[in-house]
Amino acid sequence: MQLAGNILISLPETCLLTTSTVLKSYMGEYIKRWKPPVSPLQALCSFLIAERHHAAASAWSPYIKVLPTSYTCPVYFSDDILDLLPWGVRKKASGQKERVRELYLYSRPFFSSLQPLFSLPVEDLFTYDAFRWAWCSVNTRTVYMEHAQSDCLSREGNDYALAPYLDLLNHSPNVQVEAGFNKVSRCYEIRSIQGCRRFQQAFICYGPHDNQRLLLEYGFVAPGNLHRVVYVDVGALMLCLHKGDKQLQQKLLFLEENGFLSDLTFGADGPSWRLMTALRLLSLRPEQHASWKSVLLGAAVSQDREEWCVHKAQTLWQRLSDDATDALKKLAELTDSADQARMEQLVVVESLRREEQEILERARDVLRNLLPQPPPWQQDGVQNTGR
Ligand SMILES: C[S@@+](CC[C@H](N)C(=O)[O-])C[C@H]1O[C@@H](n2cnc3c(N)ncnc32)[C@H](O)[C@@H]1O
C-alpha cells in the first residue's frame, strides 16, 4: 500500500542542529569575536568536533554516537584509489580533497582561539582527521534549511541543518518526497509523494543525481540508478578526432561557446543527444560551414556524416569500456592487500565501475542499430545463394 501524501517523519525545531544551535552554545562567543567571520560550515564542523570530544558530557552525545566514525567519500581516498575513478569525477574528487584540506588549514587560527574551552591542546583535538570527519558528516547528512544571515558568520550559504533520526533515511532515485521546514508546526517534515510503501524501508530522494555525484557527495552508488550515465571527457573526444581538420580549433571553440563541450554522455539508451550533436558538428567538412548553427539545433547533414558520427561514438565507447575494464583489474589487485577502511572504499569504486560497464553494454546494442544494416546476405552466418 502506497503512503502518498503521508508524513514520513516530523522533527521538532529543537532537535535540529544548526548554526543557531552553535551560536547559542559555549562556542558562540568565540565565533562572534572572530574576524573575519567563520563560515556556517566551519562553525558546524568546529561544534561537531568539540561535541564529539565532550562525549557523554555533551547533550548531543546520543546523536554523535550513532554517526559513522569514517566515510567512504573520496576525501578519504588515497591517490591510488582516486586513480581508479573515471577521469571527470577523479578531477572533481581531487579538487574537493584539496578544498577540504585548505579549509582546515585556514581554520586553524580560529581553532587555536578556542583553547580556553579545552584542557587538551587544540592541535590534538582539531586535527585534519577530525575536520574531515566533521566535514563529511555535514556534507552527507545535512538537510536544506534556509536561515537568516547572521553578522557573526560569513556570507557563504547558511542552509545546513543536521537532523538526528531523520538523517537515517537512505536515498532511492525511485521515490519522490517533499521535504522542508514547516513554519506553522515548527517541525522539519518529510512527506511521501510516491514510492514509499507501508511496512517497507522508507527511502527519500537526495536529488536527481547520477552515480558519480552520489559517490562524490555521499560516498555511495545506487545500482540501477535511472539517472546513471557514463561521461565522455574532452580529452577522450580529442583523441578520436582527425588532427588534419583545419577547422578543429574553431569547431571546439564554437561547441564550448554554446555549452556543448560538457555533459557528453552515454546512457543505457545509447549516446546522448548532446554527444551526437557535438560529434555531428565535428564531422562537418569545410564546405558545410553554413550548417554549423542548424546542426546544434538538431539537424542531420548527410548519410556519410551520420555514419562518421556513429563510428566516432563507437571509438569513444571502446575507450570508455577499456578504461572501466582496466580500472576493475587494478582494483582487484588492490583488494588483495586492503584493510577494512580501504576495502569499503574499493567496494564503492567497484560498484561505480560495474554500473558503468552495464550502461556501456546496453549502449553498445543501441550504437549497432544506429548504423545502416548490411543486406541479409552480407550478415554473419547467412549464405548468399546468388539469387
Ligand atoms: C543521510 S545518511 C543516511 C543514513 C545512513 N545510512 C546511516 O546509517 O547513518 C546518508 C548516507 O547513507 C548512505 N546511503 C544512503 N542511501 C544509500 C543507498 N541507497 N545505498 C547505500 N548507501 C546509502 C551513504 O553512506 C550516505 O552518505
Ligand as a Chemical Component Dictionary entry (heavy atoms), coordinates in Angstrom:
data_LIG
# 
_chem_comp.id                   LIG 
_chem_comp.type                 NON-POLYMER 
_chem_comp.pdbx_formal_charge   0 
_chem_comp.three_letter_code    LIG 
# 
loop_
_chem_comp_atom.comp_id 
_chem_comp_atom.atom_id 
_chem_comp_atom.alt_atom_id 
_chem_comp_atom.type_symbol 
_chem_comp_atom.charge 
_chem_comp_atom.model_Cartn_x 
_chem_comp_atom.model_Cartn_y 
_chem_comp_atom.model_Cartn_z 
_chem_comp_atom.pdbx_ordinal 
LIG C1  C1  C 0  21.744 10.770 5.440  1  
LIG S1  S1  S 1  22.706 9.358  5.643  2  
LIG C2  C2  C 0  21.557 8.041  5.612  3  
LIG C3  C3  C 0  21.676 7.113  6.785  4  
LIG C4  C4  C 0  22.863 6.200  6.804  5  
LIG N1  N1  N 0  22.594 5.005  6.001  6  
LIG C5  C5  C 0  23.207 5.792  8.228  7  
LIG O1  O1  O 0  23.114 4.610  8.521  8  
LIG O2  O2  O -1 23.556 6.621  9.014  9  
LIG C6  C6  C 0  23.498 9.331  4.092  10 
LIG C7  C7  C 0  24.482 8.210  3.950  11 
LIG O3  O3  O 0  23.821 6.959  3.931  12 
LIG C8  C8  C 0  24.388 6.097  2.974  13 
LIG N2  N2  N 0  23.349 5.806  1.973  14 
LIG C9  C9  C 0  22.219 6.494  1.706  15 
LIG N3  N3  N 0  21.487 5.917  0.754  16 
LIG C10 C10 C 0  22.157 4.820  0.377  17 
LIG C11 C11 C 0  21.922 3.796  -0.588 18 
LIG N4  N4  N 0  20.850 3.785  -1.367 19 
LIG N5  N5  N 0  22.849 2.815  -0.707 20 
LIG C12 C12 C 0  23.963 2.802  0.050  21 
LIG N6  N6  N 0  24.244 3.749  0.978  22 
LIG C13 C13 C 0  23.363 4.739  1.146  23 
LIG C14 C14 C 0  25.584 6.833  2.380  24 
LIG O4  O4  O 0  26.723 6.468  3.104  25 
LIG C15 C15 C 0  25.248 8.279  2.655  26 
LIG O5  O5  O 0  26.374 9.106  2.775  27 
# 
loop_
_chem_comp_bond.comp_id 
_chem_comp_bond.atom_id_1 
_chem_comp_bond.atom_id_2 
_chem_comp_bond.value_order 
_chem_comp_bond.pdbx_ordinal 
LIG C1  S1  SING 1  
LIG S1  C2  SING 2  
LIG S1  C6  SING 3  
LIG C2  C3  SING 4  
LIG C3  C4  SING 5  
LIG C4  N1  SING 6  
LIG C4  C5  SING 7  
LIG C5  O1  DOUB 8  
LIG C5  O2  SING 9  
LIG C6  C7  SING 10 
LIG C7  O3  SING 11 
LIG C7  C15 SING 12 
LIG O3  C8  SING 13 
LIG C8  N2  SING 14 
LIG C8  C14 SING 15 
LIG N2  C9  SING 16 
LIG N2  C13 SING 17 
LIG C9  N3  DOUB 18 
LIG N3  C10 SING 19 
LIG C10 C11 SING 20 
LIG C10 C13 DOUB 21 
LIG C11 N4  SING 22 
LIG C11 N5  DOUB 23 
LIG N5  C12 SING 24 
LIG C12 N6  DOUB 25 
LIG N6  C13 SING 26 
LIG C14 O4  SING 27 
LIG C14 C15 SING 28 
LIG C15 O5  SING 29 
# 
